[in-house]
Amino acid sequence: MPKDDWYRQFGKYYGLAFLLPTCILVGYVLGYFLDKAFGTHILRIIFLFLGIAAGMIELIRELNKDDGGQ
């Protein structure tokens, strides 16, 4: 395996390590600000779960690209 290819693979998987936590954080923060705007307390939980789902879906999509899309 060429050294350049190894760095590319490392960068891809290193980015995947931040994908799920970032999606969760964005979902929570969005829900938090919507709760503040509407005076509710449930939207942060709903958007937290939406962030988890979006992160898992994107993580699965990225990992399936490695398998040749199968």
SERO-4910 file (N, C-alpha, C, O; in steps of 0.05 Angstrom, whole numbers):
BEGIN
 pado doro    nc1    nc2    nc3   cac1   cac2   cac3    cc1    cc2    cc3    oc1    oc2    oc3
  Met    A     17    -24      0      0      0      0     18     25      0     35     28     18
  Pro    A     14     43    -19     30     67    -20     25     85      4      3     84     16
  Lys    A     45    101     12     42    117     36     20    138     33      6    143     52
  Asp    A     17    149      9     -4    169      4    -32    157      8    -50    170     18
  Asp    A    -35    132     -1    -61    118      2    -67    113     32    -90    115     40
  Trp    A    -46    107     47    -50    103     76    -60    128     89    -77    127    106
  Tyr    A    -48    151     82    -56    177     94    -85    183     87   -100    193    103
  Arg    A    -93    177     63   -120    182     54   -140    165     69   -161    175     78
  Gln    A   -134    139     73   -151    121     89   -152    131    118   -174    131    130
  Phe    A   -130    138    129   -129    148    157   -147    172    160   -162    174    179
  Gly    A   -145    191    142   -161    216    143   -190    210    141   -207    222    154
  Lys    A   -197    191    124   -226    184    120   -237    173    146   -259    181    155
  Tyr    A   -223    154    158   -234    141    182   -232    160    206   -248    158    225
  Tyr    A   -212    177    207   -210    197    228   -233    216    227   -244    224    248
  Gly    A   -242    223    203   -265    240    200   -291    226    208   -309    239    219
  Leu    A   -292    200    204   -316    185    213   -319    185    243   -341    183    253
  Ala    A   -296    187    257   -297    187    286   -311    212    297   -323    211    319
  Phe    A   -311    233    282   -325    258    290   -353    261    278   -367    279    286
  Leu    A   -360    244    260   -386    247    246   -410    243    265   -427    261    267
  Leu    A   -411    222    280   -433    217    298   -436    237    321   -457    248    325
  Pro    A   -414    243    335   -416    263    356   -425    291    346   -439    305    359
  Thr    A   -415    298    322   -423    324    310   -452    325    304   -466    345    309
  Cys    A   -463    303    292   -491    303    285   -508    304    311   -529    317    311
  Ile    A   -500    290    331   -515    291    357   -514    319    369   -535    328    378
  Leu    A   -491    331    368   -488    358    379   -505    378    364   -519    395    376
  Val    A   -505    377    338   -520    395    321   -550    392    326   -565    411    328
  Gly    A   -559    367    328   -587    361    334   -596    372    361   -617    384    363
  Tyr    A   -579    368    381   -585    378    408   -586    409    409   -605    421    420
  Val    A   -566    421    397   -565    451    397   -588    463    382   -600    483    391
  Leu    A   -595    451    359   -618    461    344   -644    458    361   -660    477    362
  Gly    A   -647    435    374   -671    432    391   -671    450    415   -692    460    423
  Tyr    A   -647    456    426   -645    474    448   -655    502    441   -670    514    455
  Phe    A   -645    512    418   -653    539    410   -682    540    402   -695    561    406
  Leu    A   -693    519    390   -721    518    384   -738    517    409   -759    529    411
  Asp    A   -729    503    430   -742    503    455   -743    531    467   -763    540    478
  Lys    A   -720    545    466   -719    573    476   -739    590    461   -752    607    473
  Ala    A   -740    587    434   -757    604    418   -787    599    423   -803    618    423
  Phe    A   -794    573    426   -823    567    429   -831    562    458   -855    558    464
  Gly    A   -813    563    477   -819    559    505   -827    531    512   -844    527    530
  Thr    A   -815    511    499   -822    483    504   -797    469    516   -776    482    519
  His    A   -800    443    522   -777    428    533   -774    402    519   -756    386    526
  Ile    A   -790    396    499   -789    370    486   -773    370    460   -763    349    451
  Leu    A   -770    393    448   -757    394    421   -728    387    422   -718    375    403
  Arg    A   -714    392    444   -686    385    445   -683    354    446   -663    344    435
  Ile    A   -701    340    458   -700    311    458   -707    300    431   -693    281    421
  Ile    A   -727    311    418   -734    302    391   -711    307    372   -704    288    356
  Phe    A   -699    330    372   -677    336    354   -652    321    361   -635    315    344
  Leu    A   -649    314    387   -626    297    395   -629    270    381   -609    259    370
  Phe    A   -653    258    382   -657    232    369   -655    234    339   -645    216    326
  Leu    A   -664    256    327   -660    260    299   -631    263    291   -622    253    270
  Gly    A   -615    276    308   -586    278    304   -573    251    305   -555    245    290
  Ile    A   -581    234    325   -570    207    327   -577    191    302   -559    177    292
  Ala    A   -602    192    294   -610    177    270   -595    187    245   -585    170    229
  Ala    A   -592    213    242   -578    224    218   -549    215    219   -537    208    198
  Gly    A   -536    216    242   -508    208    245   -504    178    238   -485    171    225
  Met    A   -522    161    248   -520    133    243   -524    127    213   -510    110    202
  Ile    A   -543    140    201   -548    136    172   -524    144    156   -516    129    138
  Glu    A   -513    167    162   -490    176    147   -465    159    152   -449    154    134
  Leu    A   -462    149    176   -440    131    183   -442    105    167   -423     95    156
  Ile    A   -466     94    166   -471     70    150   -466     74    121   -454     57    107
  Arg    A   -475     97    110   -470    104     82   -440    105     76   -431     94     56
  Glu    A   -425    118     93   -396    121     88   -382     94     90   -364     89     75
  Leu    A   -390     77    109   -377     51    112   -385     32     89   -370     15     81
  Asn    A   -409     36     78   -417     19     55   -402     27     30   -399     10     12
  Lys    A   -392     51     28   -376     59      5   -350     43      5   -340     36    -17
  Asp    A   -340     35     28   -316     19     29   -320     -9     19   -302    -22      9
  Asp    A   -345    -19     22   -351    -46     14   -359    -47    -16   -368    -68    -25
  Gly    A   -356    -26    -30   -363    -25    -58   -392    -20    -62   -403    -25    -83
  Gly    A   -406     -8    -41   -434     -2    -44   -453    -25    -42   -476    -23    -50
  Gln    A   -443    -47    -31   -460    -71    -30   -476    -72     -5   -492    -90      0
***
